[in-house]
Amino acid sequence: MPSFPRVLLGLFCLLVAVLLLAPTLVVIPMSFNGNKSLAFPPVGFSWQWYDNFFRNPDWTTSFSNSLVIALIVAVVATVVGTLAAFGVSRAAARTGGLLRALLITPMVVPGVVLAIGIYAVYLDTHLVGTVTGFVLAHTMLAIPFVLIAVQASLEVFDRRLETAAASLGAGRLTVFRTVTLPLILPGILSGALFAFITSFDEIIVALFITSPYLKTLPVQIYTSITRDADPTVAAVGTLLFLATSLIIIAGLLLGMRRART
């Protein structure tokens, strides 16, 4: 029979989970509102806001822009962040700590400050409103997340395995491909996922470097809120919530399957 402290702790965890999920769960019924307003509780029932999302070119284009940019950023940031994590972990303690502090600076500097600096540079280099500009800016913001995830995997990695493989005649590339990479792959995949989400969800820098010809989904959401405030925003939020939930569930099921084998 569970003890009272354990039951109390479980109830507390449940309360925290409800507080975290409540704002998201409220969005779902709002997306089916029959009226053209963001209101809770909703009045009536309608699918028109989902239809508006899939038929309105402003929404579909901004979604495709965000998806393409986020995919490119995930690849570039994962490669650069993984290499940086190796450099930091293999450097001397003091040097590695200094490098790590410099590389995670985009995480601690206020987003508005970064956005102003990036915008000033982009004005001179004509990168405002370009895919290249978005990719470069979002990659800078995403690299710290990849660095932290991969470095966490490297900290528990036993380097004696690399030494053993090298002593058996394996070259550096073979050692990395057959020994190091499989063991740190969870950290790399986690970093890639964080990089994708960071880019897909980024709004502060995007507001500064966007243009009428290139908008990302967060910018379109912000524009819709300030201009229309119709439930299409709630429909987009619901679709993103469902997609994120499916990804998380798939990851958990994959992890459980690996644990059993």
C-alpha positions, 0 to 999 in steps of 0.5 A, a space after each residue: 500500500 503506498 505511503 501517505 507522502 508518496 500519494 501526496 507527492 503524486 497528487 502534487 505532480 498531477 497538479 503541476 501537470 494540470 497547470 502546465 497543460 491547462 493553457 494548451 488544452 483550453 486552445 482545443 475547444 476554442 478552435 471549434 468556435 462557431 463565432 469569429 472570435 477567440 473566446 472561451 467557452 466557445 459558442 457553437 461548433 465549426 470546422 471553418 477555422 481548420 478549413 481556413 488554415 488549409 485554404 488560406 495561402 497566407 497560412 499555408 505559405 508561412 507554415 511551409 516557410 517555417 518547416 523548410 527553415 526549421 529542417 535546414 536549421 536542424 541539420 546545420 545546427 546539429 552538425 556544427 553543435 556536435 562538432 563544437 561539443 567534441 571540441 569543448 569536451 576534448 579541450 582542457 578544463 579551463 579552455 573548455 569551460 570558456 568555450 562553452 560559456 561563449 557558445 551558449 551566449 545566445 541562450 542567456 542574452 535577451 532575445 530583443 538584444 540579439 534581434 536588434 544586432 542581427 537586424 542591424 547586420 542584415 540591413 547592410 548585408 541585404 539578408 532581411 526577409 531571406 531564407 539564408 538570413 532566417 537560417 543563419 539567425 536561427 542556427 545561431 540560436 539553436 547551436 547552444 541546445 545541440 551543444 548541451 545535449 551532445 556534451 551531456 552524452 559525451 560526459 558519460 561516454 567511456 573514451 576507453 572504448 575508442 582506445 580499445 577500438 583503435 588498438 585493434 586497428 580501427 582508424 579514427 573515422 571507423 572508431 567514430 562511425 562504429 563506436 562513438 556515434 552509436 553511443 552518443 546518437 540519442 544526444 545528437 537526436 535530442 539536439 536536432 529535435 531541440 534545434 528544429 523546435 527552436 527554429 520553428 517556434 522562434 518569434 522575436 528575431 523573426 519579427 525583426 528580419 521578416 518581410 512581406 514576401 517571407 513570413 514564418 508561422 509564428 510571425 503569421 500567428 502574431 499578425 493574425 492575433 493583432 489584426 483578425 483575432 479569429 480562431 484560426 490561431 487556435 486551430 493552428 495551435 491545436 494542430 501543432 499540439 497534436 503533432 508534438 504529442 504524436 512525436 513525443 509518444 512515438 519517442 517514448 514508445 521507441 525508447 520503451 522498445 529499445 529498453 526491452 530489447 
